[in-house]
Amino acid sequence: MAKLFDTPSTTVFLSLSLLLLLLLLLPLSLSSSPSIHDLLRSKGLPPGLLPEEVKSYTFSENGHLEVFLDAPCLTKYENRVLFEQVVTANLTYGSLIGVEGLKQEELFVWLPVKDIIVNDPSSGLILFDIGLAHKQLSLSLFEDPPHCKPEGGLRNHVRKEKGLEALR
């Protein structure tokens, strides 16, 4: 029986099998942390709260989240939103508290977003604390990560329409 495993073909077969097994398991051991959008989803928040253009992020055991973009950028949900190059917050299940680096335009005034909370996902609502007020929006606005344009980029896409400036 010991002679059976000493044949060259058996040795080659076992070597190839071991190599194949290692190649299959290697991606599991090298896998990086989940995407920021997967992290948000795992914490009960919609993935579209942050743009597709997130370059990287750090998330510490105490819940401190730092999100890095290449540059400040603008996008639009219900209103225009400005993401600074670094956005920070304390991430717990269903909330981003103490947000810094995120502003929302309300009636031509840029207001800092302080907290983002999903109290009851079944309600379909998400709460934004913008300092002066609380604003509830539909969770459906944040299902997919938006594309973000460089901070000056949206200004280049503004046109005159019936005497008012409008986004294309």
Legacy VTK file of the C-alpha trace (Angstrom):
# vtk DataFile Version 3.0
C-alpha trace
ASCII
DATASET POLYDATA
POINTS 168 float
0.000 0.000 0.000
2.864 2.428 0.737
4.137 1.794 -2.801
0.878 3.225 -4.203
1.749 6.751 -3.032
5.361 6.526 -4.218
4.491 6.465 -7.928
5.372 9.611 -9.897
1.827 10.079 -11.231
0.340 9.950 -7.727
2.906 12.443 -6.463
2.144 14.826 -9.344
-1.604 14.435 -8.777
-1.295 15.161 -5.048
0.995 18.145 -5.710
-1.422 19.618 -8.261
-4.371 19.013 -5.954
-2.618 20.790 -3.105
-1.657 23.685 -5.391
-5.242 24.010 -6.631
-6.560 23.989 -3.062
-4.101 26.743 -2.077
-5.070 28.843 -5.106
-8.742 28.505 -4.203
-8.175 29.503 -0.577
-5.716 32.313 -1.286
-8.346 34.929 -2.222
-10.124 34.247 1.078
-6.995 34.989 3.080
-6.078 38.042 0.979
-9.541 39.527 0.863
-9.571 43.111 2.007
-12.155 44.694 4.212
-15.641 45.058 2.743
-16.431 48.084 0.598
-17.722 51.149 2.424
-21.124 50.501 0.877
-21.168 46.927 2.224
-20.125 48.242 5.646
-23.007 50.744 5.657
-25.451 47.994 4.666
-24.155 45.727 7.460
-24.789 48.570 9.924
-28.421 49.040 8.864
-27.802 52.055 6.641
-28.385 52.400 2.900
-25.243 52.073 0.739
-26.045 55.220 -1.228
-25.242 57.550 1.664
-21.708 57.797 0.299
-20.665 58.256 -3.326
-19.272 55.626 -5.635
-15.985 57.575 -5.738
-14.890 56.705 -2.181
-11.181 55.925 -2.450
-10.744 54.245 0.949
-11.939 54.292 4.522
-10.903 53.361 8.040
-13.247 51.989 10.665
-12.016 51.504 14.219
-13.359 49.204 16.909
-14.826 52.170 18.790
-16.983 53.047 15.753
-14.951 55.962 14.383
-15.317 56.049 10.593
-13.120 58.065 8.236
-13.979 58.098 4.533
-11.498 59.391 1.952
-12.246 60.773 -1.509
-9.751 62.053 -4.072
-11.205 65.551 -3.805
-14.330 67.329 -2.568
-17.292 66.540 -4.783
-20.963 67.329 -5.351
-23.924 65.087 -6.001
-27.675 65.383 -5.787
-30.265 63.402 -3.879
-33.299 65.568 -3.206
-30.988 68.598 -2.896
-27.330 69.127 -3.707
-24.837 67.588 -1.310
-21.147 68.417 -0.876
-18.727 65.750 0.312
-15.410 67.089 1.582
-12.250 65.135 0.785
-12.521 63.496 4.230
-15.851 62.649 5.862
-15.874 61.420 9.464
-18.555 60.148 11.830
-19.253 57.668 14.589
-20.893 54.655 12.940
-23.242 52.526 15.003
-26.115 50.326 13.898
-28.599 52.563 12.095
-26.731 55.833 12.540
-23.867 58.108 11.617
-23.454 60.524 14.535
-21.231 63.611 14.668
-20.785 63.748 10.901
-18.111 66.136 9.642
-17.266 66.877 6.032
-20.801 66.662 4.619
-23.048 69.610 3.720
-26.504 69.828 2.200
-27.894 72.788 0.284
-31.194 74.150 1.606
-32.661 77.262 -0.026
-29.262 78.385 -1.393
-27.576 77.938 2.003
-25.081 75.147 2.710
-25.843 73.498 6.059
-23.660 70.899 7.759
-25.153 67.440 8.148
-24.594 66.526 11.790
-26.326 63.144 12.158
-27.926 60.566 9.869
-30.302 58.091 11.515
-32.505 55.209 10.419
-34.684 54.575 13.478
-37.066 52.110 11.850
-36.105 50.668 8.446
-39.692 49.481 7.893
-40.829 53.136 7.919
-38.861 53.739 4.713
-37.503 56.997 6.158
-34.078 58.319 7.023
-33.538 61.317 9.323
-30.939 64.024 8.665
-29.995 66.460 11.410
-28.875 69.601 9.555
-28.361 71.737 12.621
-31.307 74.078 12.364
-33.803 71.343 11.626
-34.374 67.658 11.133
-35.228 66.462 7.669
-36.832 63.125 6.816
-36.244 61.649 3.373
-37.211 58.423 1.686
-34.687 55.610 2.116
-35.206 54.814 -1.570
-33.177 57.927 -2.485
-30.121 56.214 -1.008
-30.398 52.681 -2.406
-27.524 53.104 -4.868
-24.274 55.017 -4.341
-24.429 58.199 -6.430
-21.730 59.418 -8.769
-20.043 62.526 -7.485
-18.617 65.349 -9.616
-15.603 67.422 -8.562
-16.648 70.428 -6.508
-16.377 72.821 -9.462
-17.810 70.251 -11.862
-21.481 70.995 -11.248
-20.948 74.677 -11.869
-19.790 73.783 -15.387
-23.094 71.987 -16.023
-25.324 74.893 -15.008
-27.337 76.633 -17.706
-29.852 79.453 -17.912
-33.404 78.236 -18.288
-36.312 80.725 -18.337
-34.273 83.210 -16.341
-33.408 80.688 -13.608
-30.298 78.594 -13.207
-31.046 74.891 -13.393
-28.989 71.738 -13.330
-29.024 69.744 -16.546
LINES 1 169
168 0 1 2 3 4 5 6 7 8 9 10 11 12 13 14 15 16 17 18 19 20 21 22 23 24 25 26 27 28 29 30 31 32 33 34 35 36 37 38 39 40 41 42 43 44 45 46 47 48 49 50 51 52 53 54 55 56 57 58 59 60 61 62 63 64 65 66 67 68 69 70 71 72 73 74 75 76 77 78 79 80 81 82 83 84 85 86 87 88 89 90 91 92 93 94 95 96 97 98 99 100 101 102 103 104 105 106 107 108 109 110 111 112 113 114 115 116 117 118 119 120 121 122 123 124 125 126 127 128 129 130 131 132 133 134 135 136 137 138 139 140 141 142 143 144 145 146 147 148 149 150 151 152 153 154 155 156 157 158 159 160 161 162 163 164 165 166 167
